[in-house]
Amino acid sequence: MIFNRDSFSLKNKVALITGGAKGLGKYYAIALSIYGADIFVVSRKRDGWAEVQTAVEANGQQIAFLQQDITEPGAADKIVAAVIKQFGHLDILVNNAGMQLRNDVLDFKDEDWLKVIDLNLNASYFLAHAAAKVMAKQKSGKIINIGSMQSYRAGKFIFPYAASKHGILGLTRAYADALAPYHIQVNGLAPGYISTDMTKPLQEDPVRGPEIKGHIPSGEWGVPEELMGPMVFLASSASDYVTGVMLPVDGGYLLR
């Protein structure tokens, strides 16, 4: 392998991103399109579609959408088939869609456990499985699962979320081992505490806000743009000898 500027190029690649029109998923879509990938976004609602379409097309790339609940039975095969029909191949899967529900331990509802596990873990498994069948025939591919600080730490009010993100770490490692003979790399990206609209209440919490900020060595929350470079790296040939890794992008939060 020769390393040069093209090592980070995603030209002629197709990336499937779940939840890729809003939140951090939008930044992943834009980042991959900057480096030449065409984008396929699947989401349960159409929120954010116009904005991300404008951004991706401004980078000279194509984008397509599918409105689909990824937890429905058979959804994974349906989604991958739609990507192939639209673009002819699938090179990158970003399992980004997820949710978090919070409650005290004795009051946590069974149905909330099932909802979070189904979306955060089960859907990622089924999509990786469907994508791997296509990528194995190509003898190439990148699967990037989105983890969390809760891939490593406890979350005493977010039990299914913590369990699902620990599960994502294990799933990433197992798939990396199994798919390596097909030249498919499977890695994870674990965002730290990133400043978004969703985390704004946590930042402004008079107790947890200062606690979190004080735990980060830099003393600052991250911003979504700081995840874009690591995403491009994991999606590109520059990371061809990297597999089974969960890459924390956390400003050093896990050091303490």
ABEGO torsion letter per residue (X at the ends): XBBBAAAABABGBBBBBBGAABEAAAAAAAAAAAAGBBBBBBBABABGAAAAAAAAAAAGBBBBBBBBBAABBGAAAAAAAAAAAAAGBBABBBBABBBBBBBBAAABBAAAAAAAAAAAAAAAAAAAAAAAAAAAAAGBEBBBBBBBAAAABBBAABAAAAAAAAAAAAAAAAAAAAAAAAGBBBBBBBBBBBBBAAAAAAAABAAAAAAAAAABAAGBBBBAAAAAAAAAAAABAAAAABBGBBBBBAGGAAAX
